């Protein structure tokens, strides 16, 4: 797997990898990450991936990160309660 690009965003680290005839669009926010695997025959360039990362899509990604954080904090709190 090799990194072929980064896509600038003010809140999310976005990296593009290429591996096994796929592009991997990896989003990172703190300790959380989301990865989208796209076949090379669906997307042919990094520019197409940049267009996918429009405001609407990135707002959805951010909401998903917030949900992931809330889910983990809830699970962590429940685990700590069981230990007490």
C-alpha positions as CSV (number, residue, x, y, z in Angstrom):
1,X,0.0,0.0,0.0
2,X,1.4,3.4,-0.9
3,X,0.1,6.9,-0.3
4,X,-0.4,8.8,-3.5
5,X,-2.1,12.0,-2.3
6,X,-3.5,14.0,0.6
7,X,-6.6,16.1,0.2
8,X,-6.6,19.3,2.3
9,X,-9.4,19.8,4.8
10,X,-9.5,22.1,7.9
11,X,-10.8,19.4,10.3
12,X,-10.1,16.0,8.8
13,X,-6.8,14.4,7.7
14,X,-7.6,12.8,4.3
15,X,-5.1,10.4,2.7
16,X,-5.4,8.6,-0.6
17,X,-3.7,5.2,-0.9
18,X,-3.4,2.8,-3.8
19,X,-3.4,-1.0,-3.2
20,X,-4.6,-4.1,-5.1
21,X,-6.4,-2.2,-7.9
22,X,-8.2,-0.1,-5.3
23,X,-8.0,3.5,-4.1
24,X,-8.4,3.8,-0.3
25,X,-9.8,7.1,0.9
26,X,-8.8,7.3,4.5
27,X,-10.3,10.0,6.8
28,X,-8.8,10.6,10.3
29,X,-10.0,12.6,13.2
30,X,-8.1,12.1,16.5
31,X,-8.1,8.4,17.3
32,X,-10.9,7.6,14.9
33,X,-10.7,6.7,11.2
34,X,-13.0,5.9,8.3
35,X,-11.8,4.2,5.1
36,X,-13.6,4.0,1.8
37,X,-12.4,1.3,-0.6
38,X,-13.0,2.2,-4.3
39,X,-12.3,0.0,-7.3
40,X,-9.9,1.6,-9.8
41,X,-12.4,1.1,-12.5
42,X,-14.9,3.3,-10.6
43,X,-12.5,6.2,-10.0
44,X,-9.6,6.9,-12.3
45,X,-7.9,9.9,-10.7
46,X,-7.2,11.6,-7.5
47,X,-9.1,14.7,-8.9
48,X,-12.3,12.6,-8.9
49,X,-11.7,11.7,-5.3
50,X,-11.2,15.4,-4.4
51,X,-14.6,16.2,-6.1
52,X,-16.2,13.4,-4.0
53,X,-14.9,15.1,-0.8
54,X,-17.3,18.0,-1.3
55,X,-18.9,19.9,1.6
56,X,-21.9,17.7,1.8
57,X,-19.9,14.5,1.9
58,X,-17.5,15.9,4.5
59,X,-20.3,17.1,6.7
60,X,-21.6,13.5,6.7
61,X,-18.1,12.2,7.5
62,X,-17.8,14.6,10.4
63,X,-21.2,13.6,11.9
64,X,-20.1,10.0,11.6
65,X,-16.9,10.8,13.6
66,X,-19.0,12.5,16.2
67,X,-21.2,9.5,16.4
68,X,-18.2,7.2,16.7
69,X,-16.8,9.3,19.6
70,X,-20.2,9.3,21.4
71,X,-20.6,5.5,21.0
72,X,-17.1,4.9,22.3
73,X,-17.5,7.2,25.3
74,X,-20.7,5.5,26.2
75,X,-19.2,2.1,25.9
76,X,-16.1,3.2,27.9
77,X,-18.4,4.6,30.7
78,X,-20.4,1.4,30.8
79,X,-17.2,-0.7,31.1
80,X,-15.9,1.5,33.9
81,X,-19.2,1.2,35.8
82,X,-19.0,-2.6,35.5
83,X,-15.5,-2.5,37.1
84,X,-16.6,-0.4,40.0
